[in-house]
Amino acid sequence: MKLYTGQGYDGAPNMSGHLSGAQAFISSRYPLAKYVYCIAHSLNLVLTDSRKIAELKHCMMVIRETVNFFHFSAKQKSILKTYTALNLKGLCETRWVERHDAIQISKQLIVNIYKALEEIETDGDSVTMSKARSLLNNILSLDYIVTLIVMDFFLRSATPAASFKKKSTLQALTSKNSS
């Protein structure tokens, strides 16, 4: 612990409080351990705030509905499996950076999803066919495709910060346990 040169937390007073938070406790014992607001947490807050953007909301809704459409029907899931061995991933509701897998897979499989939806649209009950048509229209829209590409780009950039945070936390815990 004598080698602490920094500390980073979210904005919760019990962690970052300069009078009685964990920051104050560690700083009083290790003066070189300067406090900085956690960059991964800041990034997550910014990304969470971005959900107010209509195109992002719509894109996330389309991903969620597409995943649900294939997930809750064995027949629809098997049709998708004829076009790809990969599984669609659901969206994490709380951490934007962890949504990147779902966004990446949706982007990567867009052609496969299109082919499966096209097949379902021509061969199914009227409700399923209608839902498949609606999803087809959404995934073919320029707004959806551009938003998917942009989200993938930004979240790919954000992922190293989250990985660094997790790695740093693990290193700190390992260091603490070995002292």
C-alpha positions in Angstrom: 0.0 0.0 0.0 3.0 2.3 0.4 3.3 2.5 -3.3 -0.2 4.1 -3.9 0.2 7.0 -6.2 -3.4 7.5 -7.2 -7.0 6.7 -6.5 -10.1 7.1 -8.5 -13.8 6.7 -7.6 -17.2 7.8 -8.7 -18.8 10.9 -7.3 -20.4 9.2 -4.3 -19.6 11.2 -1.1 -18.7 8.1 0.9 -15.9 7.4 -1.7 -14.8 10.8 -3.0 -15.5 13.0 0.0 -12.5 15.0 0.8 -13.4 15.2 4.5 -14.7 11.8 5.4 -14.8 9.7 2.3 -12.5 6.9 1.3 -10.4 9.5 -0.6 -9.8 11.4 2.6 -8.9 8.2 4.5 -6.4 7.0 1.9 -4.9 10.5 1.3 -4.3 11.0 5.0 -2.2 7.8 5.1 -0.7 8.0 1.6 -0.2 11.6 0.5 1.1 10.6 -2.9 -2.2 8.9 -3.7 -3.9 11.8 -5.5 -7.6 11.5 -6.2 -9.1 11.8 -9.7 -12.7 11.2 -10.7 -13.0 7.8 -12.4 -12.8 8.3 -16.2 -14.8 5.1 -16.9 -17.5 6.3 -14.6 -17.5 9.7 -16.2 -17.7 8.1 -19.6 -20.6 5.9 -18.5 -22.5 9.0 -17.3 -22.0 10.8 -20.6 -23.1 7.7 -22.6 -26.1 7.3 -20.3 -27.1 10.9 -20.9 -26.8 10.3 -24.6 -29.8 8.0 -24.5 -32.0 11.1 -24.8 -31.0 11.3 -28.5 -33.9 10.0 -30.5 -31.8 8.1 -33.0 -29.9 6.3 -30.3 -33.2 5.4 -28.5 -34.7 4.1 -31.7 -31.6 2.0 -32.6 -31.5 0.5 -29.1 -35.2 -0.3 -29.3 -34.7 -2.1 -32.7 -31.8 -4.1 -31.3 -33.8 -5.1 -28.2 -36.9 -6.0 -30.2 -34.8 -8.0 -32.7 -33.1 -10.0 -29.9 -36.5 -10.6 -28.3 -38.1 -11.6 -31.6 -35.5 -14.4 -32.2 -34.9 -15.3 -28.5 -38.5 -16.0 -27.5 -39.4 -18.3 -30.4 -37.6 -21.6 -31.0 -38.7 -21.6 -34.7 -37.4 -18.1 -35.3 -34.2 -18.8 -33.5 -33.7 -21.9 -35.7 -34.3 -19.9 -38.8 -31.6 -17.4 -37.7 -29.3 -20.3 -37.0 -29.5 -21.4 -40.6 -27.8 -18.1 -41.5 -25.3 -17.8 -38.6 -23.8 -19.8 -35.8 -23.5 -16.6 -33.7 -26.1 -15.6 -31.1 -27.6 -12.2 -30.8 -26.8 -10.6 -27.4 -29.2 -8.6 -25.2 -28.4 -5.1 -24.1 -27.1 -4.4 -20.7 -29.5 -1.9 -19.1 -27.1 -0.3 -16.7 -23.6 -0.1 -18.4 -23.3 1.4 -21.8 -19.8 0.1 -22.4 -21.1 -3.5 -21.9 -23.7 -2.9 -24.6 -20.9 -2.8 -27.1 -21.0 -6.6 -27.6 -24.7 -6.5 -28.5 -24.2 -3.5 -30.9 -21.1 -5.2 -32.5 -23.0 -8.5 -33.0 -26.1 -6.7 -34.4 -23.9 -4.8 -36.8 -21.9 -7.9 -37.8 -25.0 -10.0 -38.4 -27.2 -7.4 -40.1 -27.3 -9.3 -43.4 -28.0 -12.6 -41.6 -30.7 -11.0 -39.6 -32.2 -9.5 -42.8 -32.2 -12.9 -44.5 -33.8 -14.6 -41.5 -36.5 -11.9 -41.2 -37.2 -12.0 -44.9 -37.8 -15.8 -44.6 -40.0 -15.4 -41.6 -41.9 -12.6 -43.2 -43.0 -14.9 -46.1 -43.7 -18.0 -44.0 -45.5 -17.6 -40.7 -48.6 -16.5 -38.9 -49.9 -13.0 -39.6 -48.7 -11.5 -36.3 -45.2 -13.0 -36.7 -45.0 -11.9 -40.4 -46.1 -8.4 -39.5 -43.5 -8.1 -36.7 -40.8 -9.5 -39.1 -41.8 -6.9 -41.7 -41.6 -4.1 -39.1 -38.1 -5.2 -38.0 -37.0 -5.5 -41.6 -38.2 -1.9 -42.3 -36.3 -0.7 -39.2 -33.0 -2.5 -39.8 -33.0 -1.3 -43.4 -33.5 2.3 -42.5 -30.5 4.6 -43.1 -30.9 6.1 -39.6 -30.6 2.7 -37.9 -27.6 1.7 -40.0 -25.7 4.9 -39.5 -26.5 5.0 -35.8 -25.4 1.4 -35.3 -22.1 2.2 -37.1 -21.6 5.4 -35.0 -22.4 3.7 -31.7 -20.0 0.8 -32.5 -17.3 3.3 -33.3 -17.7 5.3 -30.1 -18.2 2.3 -27.8 -15.2 0.6 -29.3 -13.2 3.7 -28.3 -14.8 3.6 -24.8 -14.1 0.0 -24.1 -10.4 0.3 -23.3 -11.3 2.8 -20.5 -13.7 0.4 -18.9 -11.1 -2.5 -19.3 -8.5 -0.3 -17.7 -10.8 0.4 -14.8 -11.5 -3.3 -14.2 -7.8 -4.2 -14.6 -6.7 -1.4 -12.2 -9.3 -2.5 -9.6 -8.1 -6.1 -9.9 -4.5 -5.0 -9.5 -5.3 -2.8 -6.5 -7.2 -5.8 -4.8 -4.3 -8.1 -5.6 -1.8 -5.6 -4.3 -3.9 -5.2 -1.1 -4.1 -9.0 -0.6 -0.4 -9.5 -1.0 0.6 -6.7 1.5 
